[in-house]
Amino acid sequence: MACAKASILPEGIAVVSVAHHLQNPFPLMSTPEAGKPVYNVKNPCIAKVKRMFDLSGPGAPKHTAHYEIDLAGSGLEYTPGDSLAVQPTNDPQLVADTLAALGFSGDEIVKHPKNGTEVPIRQALIEATLITEIDNKLIKALVEKTGGNTPLAELSQPEKKEELKNYLWGRFVIDLLLEHPTAKFTPEEFMATQRKLNIRLYSISSSQKAHPDEVHLTVATVRYTSHGRARGGVASTFLAERVTVGETLIPCFVNHGKGFRLPEPQDETPIIMCGPGTGIAPFRAFLEERKATNAKGKAWLFFGEVSEKTCFFYKEEFEAYLADGTLTKLTTAWSRDQAAKIYVQNRMLEHAAEFWQYLEQGAIFYVCGDASRMAADVDKALHTIIEQQGGKSPEEAAAYVQAMKDAKRYRRDVY
């Protein structure tokens, strides 16, 4: 997946309902003390993508793209290590298919889930409803409307939680509707079974010192097939397929990541950055910031992907940073370019002695990307390096890592 993070914020902002912002596309809410605009989930910055291009080449297993969002005149501010919250909309074709499964025309009037205004249900589903995930309220309603004549009745039992999770994997709302054709809903009943479509968070991949009027994102488009239907991630396909450069309005705001920050420019503390795939995003921002501020201290970047030929994101930029000293060392890992799969954690172990020297010099170790596998494997490699190079027991290595965390020298942005 992209460097996208599931939102835990309580609500989102609809994209289509921003017509009142068109004459002044950057609605401002000023702080009394600073007079600067404040953007948040209720008062987003309304921006447009000014440029987008593919980062992945022909033959890459997934599509990854670079997006540049225009901030000119907005007053929106960010720092490397922050994330950009983006409010997407649903795929209109998926909405049309869902309406057909419900037997609705799409013109039926319902209350908008986010602002309570009366709108056609088609608009509500496009703007504000999470139709790619299934809420327990829908399951309960289907059990009731089928008189319990559904596998969901058994799977809804508390002890079947894991089996229900497996059953629902890869299914959207439309799948359950098609699997239960006898269950009929009124528009109001159906809307009451749906979750709100909230924002998605993406690690910012630019420095505002390098791009004062822009914010950049690095996003992998999530596409897969399950249960005979092509699927896509809501926000990543919104950016890749439903955004027109220079036209589409994108509500967004900054989610500040205070714990994921560079040392001060004159601080000579070394840094090690580990960002495979789209986990590279914040480290591209870090390097732009380091160059703009003439930062001191060594900088070592670990980057990994499937193939050097198709997935070496920002290659020319990183090579330029090596040439001018912004980046001290670049270590890459290509998992499919040879018989044995090689990942960033393997490269860490190959360079264990130098890695340990960096740690002993007080280096800050940053990790961004997948929490379930990559981050766990990188953490294991870190412990191994400390044990082997530092001559420590597993318990002593664990204490060393904990001391790094306590000193804010081990910083992770994983999801």
N, C-alpha and C positions, 0 to 999 in steps of 0.2 A: 504494500500500500504506500501511498504517498506519505510525505511527512505531514500527515493530516491527523488531527487529534479530535476524538469525539468530544462534543461539547457537553459541559456539565452546567451550562448557564440555563436559567429558568425559562427563557423564551427568546424568540427571534424576531426579525423584522421582515415583513413581506417585501418582495422585489417590485411587484406590479403596482403596489399602492404607494408609489413615490412621485406621482404626477405633480403633487403640490410643491416638490422640490426642484422642478425642472428649471424655473427661471433663476433660482439660486441653488445650484446643484450641491453645494456644501452647506447644509444647515448647521448653524453654529449654536453652541450652548456654552457660554463663557464662564470661567471661574471668576469669582469676584476679585480675588487677589491678583491674578496674573492676566486676566483678560484673554486667555488663550482658549481656543475651542476645545470642548470636551466631547469626545465621541464614545458611545457605548451602545449596548444592545437596543436601547430605546431611542437613541439618537445617533444613528450610524452616519459615517461619511459616505456619500453617494458618489462613486467614482466609476471610471471606465478603463478597460484594458487598452493601452496605447500600442502595445506590441506583444506578440507571442511567436515563439518558434520552437521547433522540435529539438530536444536534446538527444533523444535516442535515434539511432540510424536504422536504415532498412534491415529487416531481419531480427531486430531486437524483440525479445519475448513480451515486452510491454511498452506502451507509449508513455514517454516522459517529456514534459514540455516546460519551457521557461515563460513566465508571464510578467509583464511590466505594467503596473497600474499607475495611472496618472493622478498625482496628488497636487498639481499646481493650483495654488489659491486656497487649498483646503485648511492649511495650518496643522494637519495631522502630523504628529511626531512619533518616531520610534527609535529604538536602540537595537543593535545586533544582539540576538538572544531573545527578542520578542517574537510573538506570533501574530499573524493577521487573522482576525475572525471574518469569515466570509459567509454571507447569507445566500445559499443557492436556491434554485427552484427545481421542481421535479420535471422529469422528462414528459412533455405533453403527450407523447404516444402511449407511455405507460399509464398516464392519467386517463386517456381515451379508452384504453383496454379495460381499466378498472371500472370506469363508468359503464361500459358495455356489460361487464360481468354483473354489475349491480342492476342492470336494466334501467339506468337513468339516462336522460338526454344530455345532462350536464348543465341545463338551464335552471334546474330546481334551486330555489333560494334557501340558503342556510346562513348561519352566523359564522363569520370569519373567526377561526380559532385564536387569532392573535389580537385582534382589535374589536371584535364583537359586532362589526358592521355586517349588514346583510348583503351577500354577494352570491352569484351563481356558484353551485358546488364545484364546477370545473375550476373556477378561479381559486377557490379555497383549497382544492387538492393540489393544484400547481404550486401555490405560494406557501402553504402553511401546514401541510399534513405529511406525516412520515409514513408514506405508503410502502416503503421498502423494509419496514420492520413491523412485527406483529405484536400488538399489545394484548395483555391478558384479558382486557375487556372484550376484545373481538372473539377470543377463544370462548369465553364464558357465554357470549351472545350466540355463537354458533352451536354450542352444546344445547342451549335452551331452545333455539329455533328448530333444531333437528330432533328434539325430544331425547337427546342423549345418543342418537344413532350416528355416532361419529367416533373415530379413534381418539379424538381430542378429549372425549369424556374420561377415558381411562388414563390418558397421558396427563390430564390435569390434576391427578392425585399428587399430594405433596411428595410421596416417595418416588414419583416418576419424573422428578425434575430434570434429571440428566437426559432421560429418554425424550422428553418433550423438547429439550434444547436441540438434540440431534435431529428430531423430526422437523423442527422449524428452520434448521440451517439451510440457507439458500432459497427459502421461500419468502415471497413478498405477500402483501395483503391479497393481491389478485389470485394467487395460487389457492389460498383457503376459500375464496369466494367461488372459484371454479370447481373446487373439490366438494362444495356444499351447495349445489344449485337449488335445492329446495328451501334454503334459508333466505328469506326475503326481508329487506330492510327498507324503512322509510329513509329519506335523506338525513333527517335529524337523528334517527337511531344510528345510522352508520357513522356519522360524524362524531357521535358520542363514544365510539369505540376506538378512535384514532389518537395517536400521539401528535404533538406539535413537531413541525420540521424546524429544528434549531440550527444555529450557526455551526460551521466547521472551522477548526483552527489549523493554520499552516505556518510552519516556521518561516520567518522572513529570511530571504536569501540575498539581501542587499544592505549596504550601509548608507544612511541618509547623508553622510558626509560626502560620499561618492556620487549619490543620486538625490539631490535635495528635493526634487519634485516627483519622486517615484518610490514605489515599494515593489520589490520583486518576489516572486514565488517560484518554487521548483516542485512540480506536481506530477506524480505518476497517475495515469488514468486507470481506474479500477474497472476492469471488464472480466467477466467470467460467464460460464454457462452452468445452470443447474436446473434439474427437473424439466429439461427440454426447452428452456427459455434463456435467451441471452440477457445477462444482467449487467448493471453498471453502478458504480458508486455515485451517489447523488451529486456531491460537490465536484468531484473530479471530472465527471462527464458534463456537468454544467459548464465548467471552465473550458473543456476541450471541444465540446460539441454545440453548446447553446449560447456561447458568448460571441458576439460580433465585435471585432476590434473597432474602437471609437464610437460604438453605439450603445451596447448593452449596459444598463445601469447596474452597478454592483454595490449593495450596502455592505460596508465593512468597518471595522474598528480594530484598534491594537489591544492585544492582551499582553500586558507587560510581564516578562519573565525575569524577575529581579535576581533569581538565583543562578541564571545562566549568563554570566557576564565575563568580558575580557578583563585582565588586569589593566591598571592605568597605563597609558602609553609609555611613560618613562620607567615603569616597573620592569626589571629585567628577569622576572620569573618566567621560566620556560613554560610553554603550553604544548599539550599533545591533544589533537582533535581526531576523533574516530567517528566517521559518518558515512557508512555504506549506503548506496542507493540515494534516495531523496533525503536521507539523513545528512547529506552534504550541505543542505540549505543554510543552516546557521553558520557553517564554517566558511562558506563563500562570503557571507556577510562579515564574519570575523576578519578575513583576509583583506577585504576591501577597506575595513575600518583600520586595520594595522597599517596599510599602505598610506591611507589618508592622514594618519596621525604620526607617521614615521615611528611606529612602536618599536620598543627595544625588546630584548629577550628572544630566545630561540622558539621556533614554531614548527611542529612536526604534524603532518596530516596523513591519516590513514583513510583511504577511500577504496571501496570494493563494489563491484557489480558483476553482471554475468559475463560480459566480453569487452575487452579493450576496444575492439573494432566498432561495436555498436552502442556502447554505454559509457564511454569515458566523458562524463559530463564536465563541461568547462575546462577541457584539457588545455587549450591555449592560454587561458587565464592563469591556471595553476603553474604552467611552465614559465610564464612571464614573471610570476611571483617568486619562483625559484631563482630566476635569472637576476632579479633586482634585490633579493635578500629578504623580501617580505615573508617568504616561506623558506625555512631552513632545509626541510626534508619532506619528500613526498613518497609514501609507500602505498602501492596499489595491490589489489587482490582481485583476480578474475576467475570466477568460480567455474566457468565452462570452457576456458581456453586451453585446457590440458585434460588428460585422463582423470587425474585426481582433483577433486574440487578444492579450491583454495579460497579461504575467507579471511577477513581482516584479523580475526583472532589467531589464525595460523601465522600471519605475517608478524603479529606482535611477538609470538613465541620465537620466530626466526631471528628477530632483532632484540631478543630479551636483554642482552647485556647493555646495549645502548639505551633501551627503554628504562632499565633499572637506574642507569646514570642520570637520566632525566628526572626520575622520581626522587633520587637522592639529592638532586639540586633544587628540589622543592616544586617540581612541575605540577601544573594543574591539568588534570585529565578530564576531557570533555567527551561525552558519548551522546550521539543522537541517532534515533531510529527505532526499529522494532524491539519491543520489550520482551516478548515471549521467547524469542530464540537468540537473535543477535546479541542483545544486551546481556543476556545470561551467559552466553558463550564468551563474550569479551570480559565479563567479570571473572569468570573462571580462569581465563588466560592471565588476567591481572594477578590473581592470587598465586597462580603457578610461577609467574615471573618473580614475584616477591619471595616465594619459598626458595626457588632454585638459585636466583642471583643474590638474594640477601641472606641465604643460609638460615632460613627461618622454618619453624614448624608450621603446620596448617593453622594452629591456634594463634601463633605469633603473626602470621601473614594476615589472618582475619583482623587482628588488633591493629595492624599497620593500615589496612584498608579503612577500618573504622576511624582511625586517627586522621586519615586523608579526608574522609567525609566530614568529620568534626571541624577540620580546618578549611572546609570548602575547597578542597583540592581534588575532589572527585565529584564532578557535576554531570548529571544525566538529564537529558530531555528525551524520554522514551515513552512509547504509547502502544 
